[in-house]
């Protein structure tokens, strides 16, 4: 199977995840780029930021039209994460590939287990504490910069379990955080973009954008709890594969 066809298939799946779940796209994009398309870990994390930036911005517009984005909380998260994302992006190129893979797997596993824990039954309508939101946003930004992920697979659990959002609001708001953090991290990785195979990345990103629209429609038909469990099990599977690859 040609690289372009593999890129189209992987992009469609990842776009579906981003559109429906508000995260998980980049945590799936990185292993797809490495194991299916032969990218190095550093090149894969940079390429995933390009793909996820474009896809999450597209999905964000659809969720915003339906009123599922909490802009104030999302912008606070995103603003707090810009600096750490840029610092993490500068650090990532100096880390060994095995360390990146192992850290990626462990972070994904922790996020998945957190998502499987029972969440709040209803949305927390009390004002969000700025310090709490900023601290969570800074942590997400650092992870985005180092691991080359949008951070949605951590943003969704944080928004649901830490700040008490319902799943649909967390999905939409996380897309705002992903877009800003990904662009900030990408700005610090300009040097690693040289030599990327754009003939593969372009169809990958195009298929992801189209998949995100389908994912948005899917999210409107499924209960939030189902989306949360699907998200968690996908993350656990990806974490297991990458953990084996890092230690074997």
Secondary structure, DSSP 8 states (H G I E B T S, - for coil): --HHHHHHHHHHHHHHHHHHHSS-HHHHHHHIIIIIT---HHHHHHHHHHHHHHHHHHHHHHHHHTT---HHHHHHHHHHHHHHHHHHHHHHTTS-HHHHHHHHHHHHHHHHHHHHS---SS---S---HHHHHHHHHHHHHHHHHHT--SHHHHHHIIIIIS---HHHHHHHHHHHHHHHHHHHHHTTGGGGTT--HHHHHHHHHHHHHHHHHHHHHHHHS-HHHHHHHHHHHHHHHHHHHHHHHH-
